[in-house]
Amino acid sequence: MKDELPQLLPAHLGIIMDGNGRWAKRRGLPRSAGHAAGAANFKKITRYCSKIGIRYLTVYAFSTENWTRPAEEVSALMTLFRKYLEEALRDFRDDDIVVRFLGDTAAFPPELQTLIRETEEISAARTGMVLNIAMNYGGRAELVRAVRSIAERVRAGELAPDAITEETVSSALYTAGQPDPDLIIRPSGEHRTSNFLLWQSAYAEYVIMDVLWPDFGPDDLNAALREYANRSRRFGGV
Ligand code: FPP
């Protein structure tokens, strides 16, 4: 059946929510209208992922490079983050969703930082799907932060350089303790990683789709999940 869900689902799914600007442009609307439509879709797809049994979902909401966009667009995004985090606090309770943030959230306006902290604290006791929202996130910045924290442990005499393993690095990332992403979906047709989960995605399958994020629905997700289930993952073996 065309719309059927496969049996094999990724334990950890990443989504690069791309194409909001183009979606708005095609309709003659300001870019902020595209982000508003994208934010509404973020909520819909998150709840759908929780419903079908995805255990970890990571969405790319704001990169370390996005600050260079026009001030008006950045400000519209901050307003949307506030609105949707408030909603997430309330609505994700019924879905039992745990919300975590990946990235340097100290750079956001103080009210947003408070909301981020509250959202993490209140949802921490839940047991359902873990939703990681990558905000002011960059894969390289995350690795620099990890290297610094490992270097501090070496300087303090807690860790010998020879004892540093891949596990040491994984444990120093924002995603410590979580499985690596199995599948990363990039709507809007771009073939780039854009600094998303650089270390963690070493063996992730990528599915690029020609649909803009605000139009990306459960059927598109199901199609990506079927493509993932049909791929043979060899992790560098044969
Ligand atoms: C990329 O599209 C999208 C973003 C930079 C913003 C994504 C943010 C949301 C969908 C809001 C989510 C809200 C929460 C609370 C997580 P683009 O602007 O680069 O599109 P373009 O490539 O077509 O210009």
py3Dmol code that shows the C-alpha trace and the ligand (Angstrom):
import py3Dmol

protein = """\
ATOM      1  CA  MET A   1       0.000   0.000   0.000  1.00  0.00           C
ATOM      2  CA  LYS A   2       1.287   3.411  -1.036  1.00  0.00           C
ATOM      3  CA  ASP A   3       0.704   5.238   2.247  1.00  0.00           C
ATOM      4  CA  GLU A   4       1.565   2.417   4.591  1.00  0.00           C
ATOM      5  CA  LEU A   5       4.178   2.862   7.301  1.00  0.00           C
ATOM      6  CA  PRO A   6       7.118   0.445   7.098  1.00  0.00           C
ATOM      7  CA  GLN A   7       7.882  -1.865  10.021  1.00  0.00           C
ATOM      8  CA  LEU A   8      11.437  -0.603  10.385  1.00  0.00           C
ATOM      9  CA  LEU A   9      11.347   2.972  11.674  1.00  0.00           C
ATOM     10  CA  PRO A  10      14.425   5.069  12.481  1.00  0.00           C
ATOM     11  CA  ALA A  11      14.993   5.341  16.233  1.00  0.00           C
ATOM     12  CA  HIS A  12      16.322   8.861  15.673  1.00  0.00           C
ATOM     13  CA  LEU A  13      15.017  11.062  12.868  1.00  0.00           C
ATOM     14  CA  GLY A  14      16.482  14.451  11.951  1.00  0.00           C
ATOM     15  CA  ILE A  15      14.649  17.053   9.877  1.00  0.00           C
ATOM     16  CA  ILE A  16      16.122  20.168   8.271  1.00  0.00           C
ATOM     17  CA  MET A  17      13.028  22.389   8.067  1.00  0.00           C
ATOM     18  CA  ASP A  18      13.961  24.138   4.841  1.00  0.00           C
ATOM     19  CA  GLY A  19      12.032  26.106   2.226  1.00  0.00           C
ATOM     20  CA  ASN A  20       9.921  28.516   4.298  1.00  0.00           C
ATOM     21  CA  GLY A  21      11.246  31.544   2.406  1.00  0.00           C
ATOM     22  CA  ARG A  22      10.546  30.068  -1.037  1.00  0.00           C
ATOM     23  CA  TRP A  23       7.083  28.961   0.076  1.00  0.00           C
ATOM     24  CA  ALA A  24       6.263  32.574   1.022  1.00  0.00           C
ATOM     25  CA  LYS A  25       7.851  34.041  -2.115  1.00  0.00           C
ATOM     26  CA  ARG A  26       5.742  31.815  -4.383  1.00  0.00           C
ATOM     27  CA  ARG A  27       2.668  33.262  -2.731  1.00  0.00           C
ATOM     28  CA  GLY A  28       3.866  36.865  -2.817  1.00  0.00           C
ATOM     29  CA  LEU A  29       4.068  36.906   0.991  1.00  0.00           C
ATOM     30  CA  PRO A  30       6.844  38.156   3.313  1.00  0.00           C
ATOM     31  CA  ARG A  31       9.393  35.522   4.423  1.00  0.00           C
ATOM     32  CA  SER A  32       8.011  35.761   7.966  1.00  0.00           C
ATOM     33  CA  ALA A  33       4.705  34.313   6.681  1.00  0.00           C
ATOM     34  CA  GLY A  34       6.666  31.298   5.427  1.00  0.00           C
ATOM     35  CA  HIS A  35       8.233  30.847   8.866  1.00  0.00           C
ATOM     36  CA  ALA A  36       4.788  31.068  10.509  1.00  0.00           C
ATOM     37  CA  ALA A  37       3.507  28.321   8.181  1.00  0.00           C
ATOM     38  CA  GLY A  38       6.704  26.329   8.870  1.00  0.00           C
ATOM     39  CA  ALA A  39       6.258  26.671  12.628  1.00  0.00           C
ATOM     40  CA  ALA A  40       2.662  25.406  12.442  1.00  0.00           C
ATOM     41  CA  ASN A  41       3.929  22.459  10.418  1.00  0.00           C
ATOM     42  CA  PHE A  42       6.694  21.807  12.982  1.00  0.00           C
ATOM     43  CA  LYS A  43       3.985  21.239  15.578  1.00  0.00           C
ATOM     44  CA  LYS A  44       1.912  18.998  13.320  1.00  0.00           C
ATOM     45  CA  ILE A  45       4.838  16.804  12.206  1.00  0.00           C
ATOM     46  CA  THR A  46       6.244  16.562  15.747  1.00  0.00           C
ATOM     47  CA  ARG A  47       2.933  15.201  17.045  1.00  0.00           C
ATOM     48  CA  TYR A  48       2.697  12.825  14.102  1.00  0.00           C
ATOM     49  CA  CYS A  49       6.227  11.472  14.781  1.00  0.00           C
ATOM     50  CA  SER A  50       5.325  10.895  18.422  1.00  0.00           C
ATOM     51  CA  LYS A  51       2.119   9.118  17.402  1.00  0.00           C
ATOM     52  CA  ILE A  52       3.828   6.677  15.021  1.00  0.00           C
ATOM     53  CA  GLY A  53       6.531   5.740  17.534  1.00  0.00           C
ATOM     54  CA  ILE A  54       9.657   7.706  16.602  1.00  0.00           C
ATOM     55  CA  ARG A  55      11.811   7.746  19.772  1.00  0.00           C
ATOM     56  CA  TYR A  56      14.035  10.759  19.012  1.00  0.00           C
ATOM     57  CA  LEU A  57      13.259  13.637  16.666  1.00  0.00           C
ATOM     58  CA  THR A  58      15.737  16.453  16.038  1.00  0.00           C
ATOM     59  CA  VAL A  59      14.592  19.515  14.112  1.00  0.00           C
ATOM     60  CA  TYR A  60      16.872  22.269  12.823  1.00  0.00           C
ATOM     61  CA  ALA A  61      15.093  25.515  13.743  1.00  0.00           C
ATOM     62  CA  PHE A  62      17.879  28.140  13.751  1.00  0.00           C
ATOM     63  CA  SER A  63      21.520  27.796  12.791  1.00  0.00           C
ATOM     64  CA  THR A  64      24.514  29.743  14.094  1.00  0.00           C
ATOM     65  CA  GLU A  65      24.573  31.389  10.621  1.00  0.00           C
ATOM     66  CA  ASN A  66      20.903  32.491  10.666  1.00  0.00           C
ATOM     67  CA  TRP A  67      21.746  35.624  12.731  1.00  0.00           C
ATOM     68  CA  THR A  68      23.058  37.202   9.519  1.00  0.00           C
ATOM     69  CA  ARG A  69      19.519  37.358   8.042  1.00  0.00           C
ATOM     70  CA  PRO A  70      17.722  40.754   7.983  1.00  0.00           C
ATOM     71  CA  ALA A  71      16.873  41.972  11.525  1.00  0.00           C
ATOM     72  CA  GLU A  72      13.155  41.892  10.693  1.00  0.00           C
ATOM     73  CA  GLU A  73      13.294  38.200   9.760  1.00  0.00           C
ATOM     74  CA  VAL A  74      15.331  37.266  12.867  1.00  0.00           C
ATOM     75  CA  SER A  75      12.868  39.164  15.045  1.00  0.00           C
ATOM     76  CA  ALA A  76       9.879  37.409  13.409  1.00  0.00           C
ATOM     77  CA  LEU A  77      11.561  34.069  14.123  1.00  0.00           C
ATOM     78  CA  MET A  78      12.121  34.988  17.810  1.00  0.00           C
ATOM     79  CA  THR A  79       8.405  35.839  18.121  1.00  0.00           C
ATOM     80  CA  LEU A  80       7.470  32.497  16.567  1.00  0.00           C
ATOM     81  CA  PHE A  81       9.825  30.604  18.869  1.00  0.00           C
ATOM     82  CA  ARG A  82       8.172  32.234  21.899  1.00  0.00           C
ATOM     83  CA  LYS A  83       4.662  31.445  20.645  1.00  0.00           C
ATOM     84  CA  TYR A  84       5.434  27.850  19.747  1.00  0.00           C
ATOM     85  CA  LEU A  85       7.416  27.087  22.883  1.00  0.00           C
ATOM     86  CA  GLU A  86       4.510  28.330  24.981  1.00  0.00           C
ATOM     87  CA  GLU A  87       2.207  26.081  22.983  1.00  0.00           C
ATOM     88  CA  ALA A  88       4.658  23.210  23.215  1.00  0.00           C
ATOM     89  CA  LEU A  89       4.668  23.504  27.011  1.00  0.00           C
ATOM     90  CA  ARG A  90       0.919  23.015  27.004  1.00  0.00           C
ATOM     91  CA  ASP A  91       0.136  20.777  24.039  1.00  0.00           C
ATOM     92  CA  PHE A  92       3.081  18.397  24.103  1.00  0.00           C
ATOM     93  CA  ARG A  93       2.034  17.321  27.604  1.00  0.00           C
ATOM     94  CA  ASP A  94      -0.766  15.169  26.179  1.00  0.00           C
ATOM     95  CA  ASP A  95       1.685  13.582  23.748  1.00  0.00           C
ATOM     96  CA  ASP A  96       4.176  12.917  26.570  1.00  0.00           C
ATOM     97  CA  ILE A  97       6.946  14.633  24.551  1.00  0.00           C
ATOM     98  CA  VAL A  98      10.273  15.479  26.248  1.00  0.00           C
ATOM     99  CA  VAL A  99      11.704  18.725  24.825  1.00  0.00           C
ATOM    100  CA  ARG A 100      15.456  19.366  24.741  1.00  0.00           C
ATOM    101  CA  PHE A 101      17.471  22.115  23.081  1.00  0.00           C
ATOM    102  CA  LEU A 102      20.711  21.728  21.133  1.00  0.00           C
ATOM    103  CA  GLY A 103      22.826  24.852  20.686  1.00  0.00           C
ATOM    104  CA  ASP A 104      24.027  27.983  22.447  1.00  0.00           C
ATOM    105  CA  THR A 105      20.702  29.191  23.788  1.00  0.00           C
ATOM    106  CA  ALA A 106      22.429  31.871  25.943  1.00  0.00           C
ATOM    107  CA  ALA A 107      22.452  34.087  22.834  1.00  0.00           C
ATOM    108  CA  PHE A 108      18.643  34.402  22.742  1.00  0.00           C
ATOM    109  CA  PRO A 109      16.578  37.209  24.357  1.00  0.00           C
ATOM    110  CA  PRO A 110      16.162  36.666  28.140  1.00  0.00           C
ATOM    111  CA  GLU A 111      12.416  35.836  27.977  1.00  0.00           C
ATOM    112  CA  LEU A 112      13.065  33.179  25.377  1.00  0.00           C
ATOM    113  CA  GLN A 113      15.869  31.718  27.511  1.00  0.00           C
ATOM    114  CA  THR A 114      13.475  31.474  30.473  1.00  0.00           C
ATOM    115  CA  LEU A 115      10.917  29.711  28.292  1.00  0.00           C
ATOM    116  CA  ILE A 116      13.577  27.315  27.007  1.00  0.00           C
ATOM    117  CA  ARG A 117      14.603  26.450  30.582  1.00  0.00           C
ATOM    118  CA  GLU A 118      10.988  25.992  31.698  1.00  0.00           C
ATOM    119  CA  THR A 119      10.148  23.835  28.707  1.00  0.00           C
ATOM    120  CA  GLU A 120      13.139  21.565  29.435  1.00  0.00           C
ATOM    121  CA  GLU A 121      12.446  21.372  33.169  1.00  0.00           C
ATOM    122  CA  ILE A 122       8.711  20.739  32.890  1.00  0.00           C
ATOM    123  CA  SER A 123       9.006  18.112  30.181  1.00  0.00           C
ATOM    124  CA  ALA A 124      12.006  16.279  31.687  1.00  0.00           C
ATOM    125  CA  ALA A 125       9.836  13.921  33.731  1.00  0.00           C
ATOM    126  CA  ARG A 126       7.963  12.677  30.667  1.00  0.00           C
ATOM    127  CA  THR A 127       8.758   9.337  29.116  1.00  0.00           C
ATOM    128  CA  GLY A 128       7.667   9.646  25.470  1.00  0.00           C
ATOM    129  CA  MET A 129       9.478  10.814  22.353  1.00  0.00           C
ATOM    130  CA  VAL A 130      12.466  13.101  22.859  1.00  0.00           C
ATOM    131  CA  LEU A 131      12.204  16.214  20.692  1.00  0.00           C
ATOM    132  CA  ASN A 132      15.511  18.029  20.231  1.00  0.00           C
ATOM    133  CA  ILE A 133      15.101  21.560  18.918  1.00  0.00           C
ATOM    134  CA  ALA A 134      18.391  22.766  17.421  1.00  0.00           C
ATOM    135  CA  MET A 135      18.451  26.531  17.992  1.00  0.00           C
ATOM    136  CA  ASN A 136      21.560  28.651  17.497  1.00  0.00           C
ATOM    137  CA  TYR A 137      23.066  25.316  16.639  1.00  0.00           C
ATOM    138  CA  GLY A 138      25.986  24.530  14.345  1.00  0.00           C
ATOM    139  CA  GLY A 139      27.754  21.189  14.086  1.00  0.00           C
ATOM    140  CA  ARG A 140      31.198  22.797  14.022  1.00  0.00           C
ATOM    141  CA  ALA A 141      30.438  25.042  17.019  1.00  0.00           C
ATOM    142  CA  GLU A 142      29.197  21.956  18.870  1.00  0.00           C
ATOM    143  CA  LEU A 143      32.484  20.149  18.145  1.00  0.00           C
ATOM    144  CA  VAL A 144      34.545  23.157  19.268  1.00  0.00           C
ATOM    145  CA  ARG A 145      32.571  23.199  22.532  1.00  0.00           C
ATOM    146  CA  ALA A 146      33.177  19.458  22.971  1.00  0.00           C
ATOM    147  CA  VAL A 147      36.919  19.784  22.277  1.00  0.00           C
ATOM    148  CA  ARG A 148      37.158  22.583  24.851  1.00  0.00           C
ATOM    149  CA  SER A 149      35.406  20.554  27.536  1.00  0.00           C
ATOM    150  CA  ILE A 150      37.615  17.518  26.825  1.00  0.00           C
ATOM    151  CA  ALA A 151      40.742  19.728  26.896  1.00  0.00           C
ATOM    152  CA  GLU A 152      39.656  21.056  30.308  1.00  0.00           C
ATOM    153  CA  ARG A 153      39.404  17.492  31.622  1.00  0.00           C
ATOM    154  CA  VAL A 154      42.884  16.728  30.269  1.00  0.00           C
ATOM    155  CA  ARG A 155      44.289  19.908  31.842  1.00  0.00           C
ATOM    156  CA  ALA A 156      42.677  18.987  35.182  1.00  0.00           C
ATOM    157  CA  GLY A 157      44.448  15.614  35.021  1.00  0.00           C
ATOM    158  CA  GLU A 158      41.144  13.680  34.873  1.00  0.00           C
ATOM    159  CA  LEU A 159      41.700  12.283  31.404  1.00  0.00           C
ATOM    160  CA  ALA A 160      44.810  11.093  29.550  1.00  0.00           C
ATOM    161  CA  PRO A 161      44.999  12.112  25.835  1.00  0.00           C
ATOM    162  CA  ASP A 162      45.413   8.434  24.883  1.00  0.00           C
ATOM    163  CA  ALA A 163      42.189   7.591  26.675  1.00  0.00           C
ATOM    164  CA  ILE A 164      40.129   9.880  24.409  1.00  0.00           C
ATOM    165  CA  THR A 165      37.820   7.759  22.270  1.00  0.00           C
ATOM    166  CA  GLU A 166      34.910   8.364  19.921  1.00  0.00           C
ATOM    167  CA  GLU A 167      32.679   7.756  22.938  1.00  0.00           C
ATOM    168  CA  THR A 168      34.462  10.593  24.808  1.00  0.00           C
ATOM    169  CA  VAL A 169      33.581  12.967  21.959  1.00  0.00           C
ATOM    170  CA  SER A 170      29.975  11.708  21.631  1.00  0.00           C
ATOM    171  CA  SER A 171      29.487  12.215  25.359  1.00  0.00           C
ATOM    172  CA  ALA A 172      30.652  15.827  25.133  1.00  0.00           C
ATOM    173  CA  LEU A 173      28.047  16.764  22.490  1.00  0.00           C
ATOM    174  CA  TYR A 174      24.580  18.242  23.117  1.00  0.00           C
ATOM    175  CA  THR A 175      23.127  14.843  22.149  1.00  0.00           C
ATOM    176  CA  ALA A 176      25.083  12.922  24.842  1.00  0.00           C
ATOM    177  CA  GLY A 177      23.348   9.668  25.723  1.00  0.00           C
ATOM    178  CA  GLN A 178      21.120   9.656  22.634  1.00  0.00           C
ATOM    179  CA  PRO A 179      21.458   7.319  19.645  1.00  0.00           C
ATOM    180  CA  ASP A 180      22.901   8.818  16.452  1.00  0.00           C
ATOM    181  CA  PRO A 181      20.339   9.825  13.810  1.00  0.00           C
ATOM    182  CA  ASP A 182      19.460   6.971  11.443  1.00  0.00           C
ATOM    183  CA  LEU A 183      17.666   9.139   8.910  1.00  0.00           C
ATOM    184  CA  ILE A 184      17.864  12.831   8.051  1.00  0.00           C
ATOM    185  CA  ILE A 185      15.154  14.322   5.844  1.00  0.00           C
ATOM    186  CA  ARG A 186      15.792  17.534   3.948  1.00  0.00           C
ATOM    187  CA  PRO A 187      12.730  18.970   2.233  1.00  0.00           C
ATOM    188  CA  SER A 188      13.041  21.719  -0.393  1.00  0.00           C
ATOM    189  CA  GLY A 189      15.476  19.846  -2.621  1.00  0.00           C
ATOM    190  CA  GLU A 190      18.828  21.198  -1.352  1.00  0.00           C
ATOM    191  CA  HIS A 191      21.680  18.656  -1.257  1.00  0.00           C
ATOM    192  CA  ARG A 192      23.627  20.014   1.718  1.00  0.00           C
ATOM    193  CA  THR A 193      24.149  19.110   5.373  1.00  0.00           C
ATOM    194  CA  SER A 194      24.233  22.818   6.384  1.00  0.00           C
ATOM    195  CA  ASN A 195      26.271  22.091   9.525  1.00  0.00           C
ATOM    196  CA  PHE A 196      23.533  19.847  11.008  1.00  0.00           C
ATOM    197  CA  LEU A 197      24.602  17.043  13.392  1.00  0.00           C
ATOM    198  CA  LEU A 198      28.017  16.748  11.718  1.00  0.00           C
ATOM    199  CA  TRP A 199      29.541  14.154  14.045  1.00  0.00           C
ATOM    200  CA  GLN A 200      26.310  12.293  14.786  1.00  0.00           C
ATOM    201  CA  SER A 201      25.293  11.867  11.122  1.00  0.00           C
ATOM    202  CA  ALA A 202      28.389   9.886  10.076  1.00  0.00           C
ATOM    203  CA  TYR A 203      26.221   6.908   9.049  1.00  0.00           C
ATOM    204  CA  ALA A 204      22.820   8.562   8.718  1.00  0.00           C
ATOM    205  CA  GLU A 205      20.779   7.973   5.574  1.00  0.00           C
ATOM    206  CA  TYR A 206      19.763  11.196   3.832  1.00  0.00           C
ATOM    207  CA  VAL A 207      16.437  11.575   2.029  1.00  0.00           C
ATOM    208  CA  ILE A 208      16.132  14.807   0.023  1.00  0.00           C
ATOM    209  CA  MET A 209      12.590  15.709  -0.981  1.00  0.00           C
ATOM    210  CA  ASP A 210      11.266  18.188  -3.479  1.00  0.00           C
ATOM    211  CA  VAL A 211       8.606  19.692  -1.258  1.00  0.00           C
ATOM    212  CA  LEU A 212       8.937  22.917   0.751  1.00  0.00           C
ATOM    213  CA  TRP A 213       8.771  22.525   4.540  1.00  0.00           C
ATOM    214  CA  PRO A 214       5.372  24.241   5.097  1.00  0.00           C
ATOM    215  CA  ASP A 215       3.848  21.789   2.566  1.00  0.00           C
ATOM    216  CA  PHE A 216       5.624  18.716   3.985  1.00  0.00           C
ATOM    217  CA  GLY A 217       2.855  16.496   5.351  1.00  0.00           C
ATOM    218  CA  PRO A 218       2.521  13.085   7.020  1.00  0.00           C
ATOM    219  CA  ASP A 219       2.315  11.442   3.557  1.00  0.00           C
ATOM    220  CA  ASP A 220       5.714  12.909   2.642  1.00  0.00           C
ATOM    221  CA  LEU A 221       7.125  11.679   5.932  1.00  0.00           C
ATOM    222  CA  ASN A 222       5.701   8.210   5.326  1.00  0.00           C
ATOM    223  CA  ALA A 223       7.303   8.193   1.852  1.00  0.00           C
ATOM    224  CA  ALA A 224      10.702   9.104   3.349  1.00  0.00           C
ATOM    225  CA  LEU A 225      10.303   6.399   6.004  1.00  0.00           C
ATOM    226  CA  ARG A 226       9.537   3.816   3.314  1.00  0.00           C
ATOM    227  CA  GLU A 227      12.625   4.856   1.352  1.00  0.00           C
ATOM    228  CA  TYR A 228      14.724   4.552   4.514  1.00  0.00           C
ATOM    229  CA  ALA A 229      13.321   1.097   5.288  1.00  0.00           C
ATOM    230  CA  ASN A 230      14.266  -0.080   1.770  1.00  0.00           C
ATOM    231  CA  ARG A 231      17.878   1.045   1.985  1.00  0.00           C
ATOM    232  CA  SER A 232      20.543  -1.366   3.104  1.00  0.00           C
ATOM    233  CA  ARG A 233      22.788   0.182   5.710  1.00  0.00           C
ATOM    234  CA  ARG A 234      26.274  -1.295   5.840  1.00  0.00           C
ATOM    235  CA  PHE A 235      28.031   1.088   8.276  1.00  0.00           C
ATOM    236  CA  GLY A 236      31.208   0.831   6.193  1.00  0.00           C
ATOM    237  CA  GLY A 237      31.095  -2.984   6.017  1.00  0.00           C
ATOM    238  CA  VAL A 238      29.971  -5.107   3.055  1.00  0.00           C
TER     239      VAL A 238
END
"""
ligand_1 = """\
24
FPP
C 14.752 27.497 6.673
O 13.983 27.993 5.591
C 14.004 27.664 7.906
C 14.415 28.404 8.982
C 15.699 29.135 9.004
C 13.562 28.545 10.176
C 12.892 27.279 10.615
C 12.026 27.592 11.772
C 10.760 27.167 11.914
C 10.091 26.267 10.951
C 10.018 27.566 13.160
C 10.029 26.397 14.115
C 9.569 26.782 15.446
C 9.987 26.165 16.585
C 9.450 26.605 17.893
C 10.983 25.071 16.580
P 14.573 29.179 4.727
O 14.152 30.472 5.313
O 16.057 29.009 4.586
O 13.849 28.931 3.350
P 14.439 29.263 1.919
O 15.649 28.383 1.725
O 13.308 28.887 1.001
O 14.754 30.720 1.894
"""
view = py3Dmol.view(width=600, height=400)
view.addModel(protein, "pdb")
view.setStyle({"model": 0}, {"cartoon": {"style": "trace"}})
view.addModel(ligand_1, "xyz")
view.setStyle({"model": 1}, {"stick": {}})
view.zoomTo()
view.show()
